[in-house]
Amino acid sequence: MALKQYLAQKLEQRLSPQQIQLMKLLQVPTMELDQRIKQELEENPALEEGAKEVDDNFEDDFDNDDNSDNDDDFDLSDYFDDDVADYKTQANNQSKDDEERVITLSGEQSFQQNLIEQLHLLDLTDDQFMIADTIIGNLDESGYLNREIEALVDDLAFSANVITTETEVVKVLSLVQELDPAGIGARNLRECLLLQLTRNLGGDITRFTAKKILEDHFEEFTKKHYDKIQKKLEISDEDLKEAIDEIIRLNPKPGGSMKEAPKNHQQIIPDFVITETDGKLELTLNGRNAPELKVSREYEQMLRTYSEGAKTSKADKDAVMFVRQKLDGAKWFIDAIKQRQNTLLGTMQAIMMYQFDYFLTGDETNLKPMILKDIAEIVNLDISTVSRVANSKYVQTGHGTYALKYFFSESLSTDAGEEVSTREVKKILSEAIESEKKYRPLTDEKLTELLKEKGYNIARRTVAKYREQLNIPVARLRKEL
């Protein structure tokens, strides 16, 4: 087949750099916007913080200069060399005189290190110490040994050159399980709880009953079949309750008891603030979302100086091109920030008016069913744009601070034909479960009947789905004595 040349026209959509920049700015929360602005200020010297200074003469000069320069004078392809990389593989910004400052970090002792220290207090042979050290090294964060004994024997033979047997490893494991905290080195939850109970068993009848429950009726205990346990052990309601309480007080994760688990605190800065005054709602944008930025006067003057002079050499043209690019970049960024502010305010205004009753009262039952399409049609924006606005954004109200996604929910029809939010149904479910009798919790069937009585005709499987979304276990697991 012969090669041919031909001309063809085609129509395709391409996003400009400004549009891409705006989309990225739309979806970042306030905290990240601060960092993005700081980054732009560092990268673009033509961008500065502060209120804009109006200079009509310069604007006219700048516009006229844009029109006077044709493509022959400024062709970007003449000033870029594709063969030269625009990055460095190595950078050294320190001098020999710079003082090196090191921030000292405090480290916490892990429970494995604590167990190794306890091992040194035991009278163990070298092989036994090596076996115990291998066992401790294979404990997970909760303190459990999830590795098979046979696999530990192979590890000791290949990695430590210690030839041993499964019987010897189990013997050393029992010594490890005597270390503190109690329950360490267990191979499952049942063994972990038993290790804690038997350490201080004594002559306590309640602990003895709890031990029997774990040894002989652990499956019934996990499934909360308390009536079966009570029948088999022939004990009273009070004795069963005391034994169950004794088991519940045990630590299912002894490895985490050596130190407080780190807490992941997320600082939330609201993007919007809604205040209520005499039945009227007022929406304001967080000041961090409306920073004062301006184009550098020095760079404006620099461009004017270069424009008035004769640009004869390549260096002069490069300088003019550099200044132009930085000024254009600064203007694009300022325009993108303004567009971001307008889009955020317009979208949040639509959400506020759509959920006016909720923002006024704070009652979840007043939340209307609302999807992205509803808001997109009001503000005349694409659904994807509304989604970017709602992503990772928060609003501060008189009733608390909420993520914007909180206000979006699907609809559900009542017997009267009224459209209500699924969040309203979840609220009723949550309240019903909170007020139920703990010794006889409501099943999904009972919850379905309760909702039907209130006019919400939904299926049992839908009730189960909503309950799971609320992270509420089934009735059997909610049962308490």
Secondary structure, DSSP 8 states (H G I E B T S, - for coil): ----------------HHHHHHHHHHHS-HHHHHHHHHHHHHH-TTEEES-----HHHHHHHHHHHHHS-TTT--GGGG--TTS-SS-S------TTS------------HHHHHHHHHTTS---HHHHHHHHHHHHTB-TTS-B-S-HHHHHHHHHHHS-----HHHHHHHHHHHTTSSSTTTT-SSHHHHHHHHHHHT-TT-HHHHHHHHHHHH-HHHHHTT-HHHHHHHHT--HHHHHHHHHHHHTS-S-GGGGSS-----------SEEEEEETTEEEEEE-GGGS--EEE-HHHHHHHHHHHHS---SHHHHHHHHHHHHHHHHHHHHHHHHHHHHHHHHHHHHHHHHHTHHHHHH--GGG---B-HHHHHHHHT--HHHHHHHHTT-EEEETTEEEEGGGG-B-EEE-TTS-EEEHHHHHHHHHHHHHTS-TTS---HHHHHHHHHHTT----HHHHHHHHHHTT---HHHH---
